[in-house]
């Protein structure tokens, strides 16, 4: 069985589930899902710039209304449960948890504990962070010791 650590920031869509569960053909895959709820207020500007770059001006204008930090924790737990249920329904083994602090340290520890074969980082585009190689995938490549695949979410959750 192939073991993947899947880092996400929101609930998986059906297209995302189909994509990650078919990456390795017919080989069964076990997923260890890490979800980090939206960051604190300091990340708001970067998200607004990403929204503008994607032409999502309404999203940028309403960025202040989206819960962040501790307020986003309940939404994160719900997104994790939805994602795990969807992976189970697709026939994959899956377990996961919320990452509250230091997501890359949690990722590195989980890769070691689970004996993961790869890391999949599945997020919306984050142009500013990606340009400066400060996104999760870029930073994880230097920490985890297994291949890291960066994928973009197929649609809004």
Phi and psi in degrees as GROMACS dihedral restraints (atoms count N, CA, C in turn):
[ dihedral_restraints ]
;  ai    aj    ak    al  type     phi  dphi    fc
    3     4     5     6     1   -87.9    20    10
    4     5     6     7     1   135.7    20    10
    6     7     8     9     1  -114.4    20    10
    7     8     9    10     1   123.7    20    10
    9    10    11    12     1  -120.8    20    10
   10    11    12    13     1   137.3    20    10
   12    13    14    15     1   -96.7    20    10
   13    14    15    16     1   124.8    20    10
   15    16    17    18     1  -112.8    20    10
   16    17    18    19     1   113.0    20    10
   18    19    20    21     1   -95.8    20    10
   19    20    21    22     1   124.8    20    10
   21    22    23    24     1  -132.9    20    10
   22    23    24    25     1   165.3    20    10
   24    25    26    27     1  -123.1    20    10
   25    26    27    28     1    -3.1    20    10
   27    28    29    30     1  -156.6    20    10
   28    29    30    31     1   173.1    20    10
   30    31    32    33     1   -60.9    20    10
   31    32    33    34     1   140.9    20    10
   33    34    35    36     1   -70.1    20    10
   34    35    36    37     1   139.8    20    10
   36    37    38    39     1   -85.9    20    10
   37    38    39    40     1   168.8    20    10
   39    40    41    42     1   -62.4    20    10
   40    41    42    43     1   -35.6    20    10
   42    43    44    45     1   -66.2    20    10
   43    44    45    46     1   -39.2    20    10
   45    46    47    48     1   -63.0    20    10
   46    47    48    49     1   -44.5    20    10
   48    49    50    51     1   -61.9    20    10
   49    50    51    52     1   -45.8    20    10
   51    52    53    54     1   -61.3    20    10
   52    53    54    55     1   -41.6    20    10
   54    55    56    57     1   -63.2    20    10
   55    56    57    58     1   -51.5    20    10
   57    58    59    60     1   -72.4    20    10
   58    59    60    61     1   -28.1    20    10
   60    61    62    63     1   -81.3    20    10
   61    62    63    64     1   -12.2    20    10
   63    64    65    66     1  -110.8    20    10
   64    65    66    67     1     4.9    20    10
   66    67    68    69     1   -59.0    20    10
   67    68    69    70     1   -31.9    20    10
   69    70    71    72     1  -111.5    20    10
   70    71    72    73     1    29.4    20    10
   72    73    74    75     1    63.4    20    10
   73    74    75    76     1  -129.8    20    10
   75    76    77    78     1   -86.0    20    10
   76    77    78    79     1    -7.8    20    10
   78    79    80    81     1   -66.6    20    10
   79    80    81    82     1   130.0    20    10
   81    82    83    84     1   -65.6    20    10
   82    83    84    85     1   144.5    20    10
   84    85    86    87     1  -126.0    20    10
   85    86    87    88     1   137.0    20    10
   87    88    89    90     1  -108.1    20    10
   88    89    90    91     1   129.6    20    10
   90    91    92    93     1  -110.0    20    10
   91    92    93    94     1   137.7    20    10
   93    94    95    96     1  -114.6    20    10
   94    95    96    97     1   108.7    20    10
   96    97    98    99     1   -97.6    20    10
   97    98    99   100     1   130.2    20    10
   99   100   101   102     1  -115.4    20    10
  100   101   102   103     1   126.6    20    10
  102   103   104   105     1  -123.0    20    10
  103   104   105   106     1   126.8    20    10
  105   106   107   108     1  -109.2    20    10
  106   107   108   109     1   117.5    20    10
  108   109   110   111     1   -59.7    20    10
  109   110   111   112     1   165.1    20    10
  111   112   113   114     1   -49.5    20    10
  112   113   114   115     1   143.9    20    10
  114   115   116   117     1   -72.9    20    10
  115   116   117   118     1  -163.4    20    10
  117   118   119   120     1   -86.7    20    10
  118   119   120   121     1  -174.7    20    10
  120   121   122   123     1   -60.0    20    10
  121   122   123   124     1   -27.1    20    10
  123   124   125   126     1   -63.4    20    10
  124   125   126   127     1   -25.2    20    10
  126   127   128   129     1   -82.3    20    10
  127   128   129   130     1   -10.0    20    10
  129   130   131   132     1   -59.4    20    10
  130   131   132   133     1   -43.6    20    10
  132   133   134   135     1   -62.3    20    10
  133   134   135   136     1   -44.3    20    10
  135   136   137   138     1   -61.5    20    10
  136   137   138   139     1   -41.5    20    10
  138   139   140   141     1   -65.3    20    10
  139   140   141   142     1   -39.1    20    10
  141   142   143   144     1   -64.8    20    10
  142   143   144   145     1   -40.8    20    10
  144   145   146   147     1   -62.8    20    10
  145   146   147   148     1   -42.9    20    10
  147   148   149   150     1   -60.6    20    10
  148   149   150   151     1   -43.8    20    10
  150   151   152   153     1   -60.3    20    10
  151   152   153   154     1   -43.6    20    10
  153   154   155   156     1   -64.9    20    10
  154   155   156   157     1   -42.6    20    10
  156   157   158   159     1   -61.6    20    10
  157   158   159   160     1   -31.6    20    10
  159   160   161   162     1   -87.0    20    10
  160   161   162   163     1     0.8    20    10
  162   163   164   165     1    77.1    20    10
  163   164   165   166     1    17.4    20    10
  165   166   167   168     1   -99.9    20    10
  166   167   168   169     1    72.1    20    10
  168   169   170   171     1   -65.8    20    10
  169   170   171   172     1   -35.2    20    10
  171   172   173   174     1   -62.5    20    10
  172   173   174   175     1   -41.2    20    10
  174   175   176   177     1   -60.8    20    10
  175   176   177   178     1   -44.9    20    10
  177   178   179   180     1   -62.4    20    10
  178   179   180   181     1   -40.7    20    10
  180   181   182   183     1   -67.9    20    10
  181   182   183   184     1   -28.2    20    10
  183   184   185   186     1  -103.0    20    10
  184   185   186   187     1    13.3    20    10
  186   187   188   189     1   -57.5    20    10
  187   188   189   190     1   -34.5    20    10
  189   190   191   192     1   -66.7    20    10
  190   191   192   193     1   -23.1    20    10
  192   193   194   195     1   -83.8    20    10
  193   194   195   196     1   -11.4    20    10
  195   196   197   198     1   -83.9    20    10
  196   197   198   199     1   130.3    20    10
  198   199   200   201     1   -59.8    20    10
  199   200   201   202     1   144.9    20    10
  201   202   203   204     1  -134.6    20    10
  202   203   204   205     1   165.1    20    10
  204   205   206   207     1    57.1    20    10
  205   206   207   208     1  -131.7    20    10
  207   208   209   210     1   -62.9    20    10
  208   209   210   211     1   -30.2    20    10
  210   211   212   213     1   -68.2    20    10
  211   212   213   214     1   -22.7    20    10
  213   214   215   216     1   -89.9    20    10
  214   215   216   217     1    -5.4    20    10
  216   217   218   219     1   -61.2    20    10
  217   218   219   220     1   -43.7    20    10
  219   220   221   222     1   -64.3    20    10
  220   221   222   223     1   -41.2    20    10
  222   223   224   225     1   -65.1    20    10
  223   224   225   226     1   -36.5    20    10
  225   226   227   228     1   -64.5    20    10
  226   227   228   229     1   -43.3    20    10
  228   229   230   231     1   -62.7    20    10
  229   230   231   232     1   -40.5    20    10
  231   232   233   234     1   -64.7    20    10
  232   233   234   235     1   -43.5    20    10
  234   235   236   237     1   -62.2    20    10
  235   236   237   238     1   -38.1    20    10
  237   238   239   240     1   -65.2    20    10
  238   239   240   241     1   -45.0    20    10
  240   241   242   243     1   -62.0    20    10
  241   242   243   244     1   -42.9    20    10
  243   244   245   246     1   -61.0    20    10
  244   245   246   247     1   -44.0    20    10
  246   247   248   249     1   -65.0    20    10
  247   248   249   250     1   -45.0    20    10
  249   250   251   252     1   -63.6    20    10
  250   251   252   253     1   -41.9    20    10
  252   253   254   255     1   -61.7    20    10
  253   254   255   256     1   -41.5    20    10
  255   256   257   258     1   -66.1    20    10
  256   257   258   259     1   -39.9    20    10
  258   259   260   261     1   -66.0    20    10
  259   260   261   262     1   -40.9    20    10
  261   262   263   264     1   -62.0    20    10
  262   263   264   265     1   -44.3    20    10
  264   265   266   267     1   -62.2    20    10
  265   266   267   268     1   -28.0    20    10
  267   268   269   270     1   -83.6    20    10
  268   269   270   271     1     0.4    20    10
  270   271   272   273     1    92.2    20    10
  271   272   273   274     1    13.3    20    10
  273   274   275   276     1  -102.9    20    10
  274   275   276   277     1   149.8    20    10
  276   277   278   279     1   -75.6    20    10
  277   278   279   280     1   139.7    20    10
  279   280   281   282     1  -156.3    20    10
  280   281   282   283     1   137.0    20    10
  282   283   284   285     1  -144.0    20    10
  283   284   285   286     1   161.5    20    10
  285   286   287   288     1  -169.7    20    10
  286   287   288   289     1   175.4    20    10
  288   289   290   291     1  -156.8    20    10
  289   290   291   292     1   165.8    20    10
  291   292   293   294     1   -81.5    20    10
  292   293   294   295     1   138.8    20    10
  294   295   296   297     1  -102.9    20    10
  295   296   297   298     1   118.8    20    10
  297   298   299   300     1   -93.3    20    10
  298   299   300   301     1   -44.9    20    10
  300   301   302   303     1  -132.2    20    10
  301   302   303   304     1   150.1    20    10
  303   304   305   306     1    52.5    20    10
  304   305   306   307     1    65.9    20    10
  306   307   308   309     1   -60.2    20    10
  307   308   309   310     1   -34.0    20    10
  309   310   311   312     1   -73.1    20    10
  310   311   312   313     1   -32.6    20    10
  312   313   314   315     1   -68.0    20    10
  313   314   315   316     1   -41.0    20    10
  315   316   317   318     1   -63.8    20    10
  316   317   318   319     1   -39.9    20    10
  318   319   320   321     1   -62.3    20    10
  319   320   321   322     1   -48.1    20    10
  321   322   323   324     1   -60.4    20    10
  322   323   324   325     1   -44.2    20    10
  324   325   326   327     1   -63.5    20    10
  325   326   327   328     1   -43.2    20    10
  327   328   329   330     1   -66.9    20    10
  328   329   330   331     1   -38.3    20    10
  330   331   332   333     1   -59.5    20    10
  331   332   333   334     1   -44.2    20    10
  333   334   335   336     1   -66.6    20    10
  334   335   336   337     1   -45.2    20    10
  336   337   338   339     1   -65.7    20    10
  337   338   339   340     1   -40.2    20    10
  339   340   341   342     1   -89.3    20    10
  340   341   342   343     1   -12.3    20    10
  342   343   344   345     1    65.6    20    10
  343   344   345   346     1    36.0    20    10
  345   346   347   348     1   -59.5    20    10
  346   347   348   349     1   146.2    20    10
  348   349   350   351     1   -88.1    20    10
  349   350   351   352     1   -23.0    20    10
  351   352   353   354     1  -161.0    20    10
  352   353   354   355     1   166.9    20    10
  354   355   356   357     1  -121.4    20    10
  355   356   357   358     1   133.5    20    10
  357   358   359   360     1  -115.6    20    10
  358   359   360   361     1   122.5    20    10
  360   361   362   363     1  -104.7    20    10
  361   362   363   364     1   113.0    20    10
  363   364   365   366     1  -117.3    20    10
  364   365   366   367     1   105.3    20    10
  366   367   368   369     1  -141.1    20    10
  367   368   369   370     1   172.0    20    10
  369   370   371   372     1   -70.8    20    10
  370   371   372   373     1   160.3    20    10
  372   373   374   375     1   -62.4    20    10
  373   374   375   376     1   140.0    20    10
  375   376   377   378     1  -129.5    20    10
  376   377   378   379     1    81.7    20    10
  378   379   380   381     1   -59.1    20    10
  379   380   381   382     1   -43.4    20    10
  381   382   383   384     1   -64.5    20    10
  382   383   384   385     1   -49.6    20    10
  384   385   386   387     1   -63.6    20    10
  385   386   387   388     1   -40.0    20    10
  387   388   389   390     1   -67.2    20    10
  388   389   390   391     1   -39.0    20    10
  390   391   392   393     1   -59.3    20    10
  391   392   393   394     1   -39.5    20    10
  393   394   395   396     1   -94.9    20    10
  394   395   396   397     1     9.7    20    10
  396   397   398   399     1    55.8    20    10
  397   398   399   400     1    41.2    20    10
  399   400   401   402     1  -110.3    20    10
  400   401   402   403     1     6.1    20    10
  402   403   404   405     1   -76.3    20    10
  403   404   405   406     1   165.8    20    10
  405   406   407   408     1   -56.7    20    10
  406   407   408   409     1   -45.9    20    10
  408   409   410   411     1   -62.9    20    10
  409   410   411   412     1   -47.1    20    10
  411   412   413   414     1   -60.7    20    10
  412   413   414   415     1   -44.1    20    10
  414   415   416   417     1   -72.3    20    10
  415   416   417   418     1   -35.3    20    10
  417   418   419   420     1   -65.7    20    10
  418   419   420   421     1   -33.2    20    10
  420   421   422   423     1   -57.9    20    10
  421   422   423   424     1   -25.2    20    10
  423   424   425   426     1   -94.7    20    10
  424   425   426   427     1    -0.1    20    10
  426   427   428   429     1  -120.3    20    10
  427   428   429   430     1   -34.5    20    10
  429   430   431   432     1   -94.9    20    10
  430   431   432   433     1   -22.6    20    10
  432   433   434   435     1    79.7    20    10
  433   434   435   436     1     9.0    20    10
  435   436   437   438     1  -132.0    20    10
  436   437   438   439     1   163.3    20    10
  438   439   440   441     1   -59.9    20    10
  439   440   441   442     1   142.3    20    10
  441   442   443   444     1  -119.7    20    10
  442   443   444   445     1   122.3    20    10
  444   445   446   447     1  -107.6    20    10
  445   446   447   448     1   126.1    20    10
  447   448   449   450     1   -99.8    20    10
  448   449   450   451     1   121.5    20    10
  450   451   452   453     1  -126.3    20    10
  451   452   453   454     1   149.5    20    10
  453   454   455   456     1  -100.1    20    10
  454   455   456   457     1   140.7    20    10
  456   457   458   459     1   -56.9    20    10
  457   458   459   460     1   144.1    20    10
  459   460   461   462     1   -76.0    20    10
  460   461   462   463     1   -34.5    20    10
  462   463   464   465     1  -158.7    20    10
  463   464   465   466     1   175.5    20    10
  465   466   467   468     1   -69.9    20    10
  466   467   468   469     1   141.1    20    10
